[in-house]
Structure formats: C-alpha cells, structure tokens
Amino acid sequence: MSLEGYDKLVEEFKFLLEVEKPKTAEEKLVAAAQGDRSENADYHAAKEKLRFIDKRLFYLNKMIQNAVVIDPALHSHKKVSFGSSVVVTNMQTDEEERYTLCGVLESEPENGLISMHSPIAKALLGKEVGDEFTIKLPKMTKEYEIEKIEYINIFSLKKNIRMKSDFSFH
C-alpha cells in the first residue's frame, strides 16, 4: 500500500482507540446506570457499538502490522507497476479507459482505482506503452492496448473524483 493509505489506517486506528471507544464506553456506563439492562436499548446499542469498534480495531491492527508500504513515486513507470495510472484502449469499442493500480484498501473500482489483485491489474503488470493484452471474463474476452503509463498520486485522484461528483447534477 502507499504511505498515504498506511497513514489513513493508522489515523482511523488512533481515532477509534482514543476517541470513539472511550466515548462509547462512557455511553454504555451511563446507560447501565439507568437500571434494568435487559430492556435498556441504549445499553445494548452501546454494547454492540463497542463490539464493532473492538472488531474494527483488531482488523486495523492486523492490517497495520502486515502492511508493506511502497512509494510508487520512486518508480519510473515505464512499465506498469504499483501506483501506475494506465490509459488503455478497448480494441473492440475503441473507447479509452483509465485505471490506477493500488492496494486493496485504497481501491475504488467504480472510479478506476483497481486493486493489484484484480484480473485487469494482473494483466497490466510489467506491460509497456503499445503492448496489447487480453482479459478473459466469464461471458466475454476483452482486448486492450496500452496508450499511456504515468504516475498520479491516488489521493490527488480521489480528491478530483470527489470534487467532480460534488458539482455534478443528477
């Protein structure tokens, strides 16, 4: 994952541990002081929220411990690698598509941010501009040609995507 992705994990972990868990524990104590716990909705809600926070903290802790941080800005991106933004042409439709290869936790496939473990990312890895590749999907096969490879920080991309969606009219 990128350093930014790692920092977001650590930030969420600290927030849950230092802010959200103590606040929820206090809510549980206040609710418990109201008497009969068997029919106390506030008590049960706080207890359930604490359970969720503990599970999320456990998950985040594992992710942080096992994280491999890579700075894609240090790669040349002459070949597709982690962090590359790739423009490809669908050879059947002649339409251009853009994908950025990122970590699982950073991926947003609907916005072109695809996990390194996705079939298209696996097909792209190591390829250069001009290379053609094929993706076999359950009901079809797609053929692509690589038009452009570059590095764009995915958090800059995410900001631009959110800004565009904030100003779009539906």
C-alpha positions as CSV (number, residue, x, y, z in Angstrom):
1,M,0.0,0.0,0.0
2,S,1.0,3.6,-0.4
3,L,2.3,5.7,2.6
4,E,-1.0,7.7,2.4
5,G,-3.0,4.5,2.6
6,Y,-1.0,3.4,5.6
7,D,-1.3,6.8,7.3
8,K,-5.1,6.6,6.8
9,L,-5.2,3.2,8.5
10,V,-3.2,4.5,11.5
11,E,-5.3,7.6,11.7
12,E,-8.5,5.5,11.8
13,F,-7.0,3.2,14.4
14,K,-6.0,6.1,16.7
15,F,-9.4,7.8,16.3
16,L,-11.3,4.6,17.2
17,L,-8.9,3.8,20.1
18,E,-8.5,7.3,21.6
19,V,-11.9,8.9,20.8
20,E,-14.6,6.6,19.7
21,K,-14.0,3.7,22.1
22,P,-13.8,5.8,25.3
23,K,-16.9,7.9,24.2
24,T,-18.9,4.7,23.6
25,A,-17.7,3.1,26.8
26,E,-18.9,6.2,28.7
27,E,-22.3,5.9,26.9
28,K,-22.5,2.3,28.0
29,L,-21.8,3.2,31.6
30,V,-24.4,6.0,31.6
31,A,-27.0,3.6,30.1
32,A,-26.1,0.9,32.6
33,A,-26.7,3.3,35.4
34,Q,-30.3,3.7,34.3
35,G,-31.3,0.4,35.8
36,D,-32.7,-2.8,34.2
37,R,-30.2,-3.7,31.4
38,S,-32.5,-6.4,29.9
39,E,-34.8,-3.8,28.3
40,N,-32.3,-0.9,28.0
41,A,-32.0,-0.1,24.3
42,D,-29.2,2.5,24.9
43,Y,-27.2,0.0,26.9
44,H,-27.5,-2.7,24.2
45,A,-26.7,-0.2,21.4
46,A,-23.6,1.0,23.2
47,K,-22.5,-2.6,23.9
48,E,-23.0,-3.5,20.3
49,K,-21.1,-0.4,19.1
50,L,-18.2,-1.3,21.4
51,R,-18.1,-4.8,20.0
52,F,-18.0,-3.4,16.5
53,I,-15.2,-0.9,17.4
54,D,-13.2,-3.8,19.0
55,K,-13.5,-5.9,15.9
56,R,-12.5,-3.0,13.7
57,L,-9.5,-2.2,15.9
58,F,-8.4,-5.8,15.7
59,Y,-8.7,-5.8,11.9
60,L,-6.9,-2.4,11.5
61,N,-4.1,-3.6,13.9
62,K,-3.5,-6.7,11.7
63,M,-3.5,-4.6,8.6
64,I,-1.0,-2.1,10.1
65,Q,1.2,-4.9,11.3
66,N,1.2,-6.7,7.9
67,A,1.4,-3.6,5.7
68,V,4.1,-3.3,3.1
69,V,4.5,0.4,2.3
70,I,5.6,1.3,-1.2
71,D,6.2,4.7,-2.6
72,P,5.1,4.5,-6.2
73,A,6.6,7.9,-6.9
74,L,10.0,6.3,-6.7
75,H,9.3,4.0,-9.7
76,S,9.9,5.1,-13.3
77,H,6.5,3.8,-14.5
78,K,8.0,3.0,-18.0
79,K,6.3,-0.4,-17.3
80,V,3.1,-0.8,-15.4
81,S,3.7,-1.3,-11.6
82,F,2.1,-0.5,-8.3
83,G,0.8,3.1,-8.4
84,S,0.8,3.4,-12.2
85,S,-2.1,5.2,-13.9
86,V,-2.7,3.5,-17.2
87,V,-4.7,4.6,-20.2
88,V,-5.8,1.7,-22.3
89,T,-8.0,1.4,-25.5
90,N,-10.6,-1.2,-25.6
91,M,-9.8,-2.7,-29.1
92,Q,-13.5,-3.9,-29.7
93,T,-15.1,-0.5,-28.9
94,D,-12.2,1.9,-29.5
95,E,-13.0,3.6,-26.1
96,E,-10.3,4.8,-23.8
97,E,-10.3,3.6,-20.1
98,R,-8.1,4.7,-17.3
99,Y,-7.0,2.5,-14.4
100,T,-4.7,3.2,-11.4
101,L,-3.2,0.2,-9.7
102,C,-3.4,0.5,-5.9
103,G,-3.7,-1.5,-2.7
104,V,-6.9,-3.4,-1.8
105,L,-7.9,-0.9,0.9
106,E,-7.3,2.1,-1.5
107,S,-9.3,0.6,-4.4
108,E,-12.4,2.2,-5.8
109,P,-13.2,0.2,-8.9
110,E,-16.1,2.5,-9.8
111,N,-13.5,5.3,-10.1
112,G,-10.8,3.4,-11.9
113,L,-8.7,2.7,-8.8
114,I,-8.2,-1.0,-9.0
115,S,-6.6,-3.5,-6.6
116,M,-3.3,-5.1,-7.5
117,H,-5.2,-8.4,-7.1
118,S,-7.8,-7.7,-9.8
119,P,-7.6,-9.6,-13.1
120,I,-7.0,-6.4,-15.2
121,A,-4.2,-5.2,-12.8
122,K,-2.6,-8.6,-13.0
123,A,-2.8,-8.5,-16.8
124,L,-1.3,-4.9,-16.9
125,L,1.7,-5.5,-14.6
126,G,5.0,-5.3,-16.4
127,K,3.5,-4.1,-19.7
128,E,4.7,-1.1,-21.6
129,V,3.1,1.5,-23.9
130,G,2.0,-0.2,-27.1
131,D,1.6,-3.6,-25.6
132,E,-1.7,-5.5,-26.1
133,F,-3.3,-7.8,-23.7
134,T,-6.4,-9.9,-23.3
135,I,-8.7,-10.3,-20.3
136,K,-10.9,-13.4,-20.1
137,L,-14.2,-12.7,-18.3
138,P,-16.9,-15.2,-17.6
139,K,-19.0,-14.3,-20.6
140,M,-16.6,-12.5,-22.9
141,T,-13.0,-11.7,-23.7
142,K,-11.8,-8.1,-23.9
143,E,-8.7,-6.9,-25.8
144,Y,-6.8,-3.8,-24.9
145,E,-3.8,-1.7,-26.0
146,I,-1.8,0.4,-23.6
147,E,-1.7,4.0,-24.7
148,K,-0.1,5.8,-21.7
149,I,1.6,5.0,-18.4
150,E,2.2,7.6,-15.7
151,Y,2.2,8.2,-12.0
152,I,-0.5,10.3,-10.4
153,N,-0.9,10.2,-6.6
154,I,-4.1,8.3,-5.9
155,F,-5.1,10.7,-3.1
156,S,-5.0,13.6,-5.6
157,L,-7.1,11.5,-8.0
158,K,-9.6,10.7,-5.2
159,K,-9.9,14.5,-4.4
160,N,-10.5,15.3,-8.0
161,I,-13.1,12.5,-8.3
162,R,-14.9,13.7,-5.2
163,M,-14.8,17.4,-6.4
164,K,-16.3,16.4,-9.7
165,S,-19.1,14.3,-8.1
166,D,-19.8,17.2,-5.6
167,F,-20.6,19.5,-8.6
168,S,-22.4,17.1,-10.8
169,F,-26.1,17.5,-11.2
170,H,-28.3,14.3,-11.4
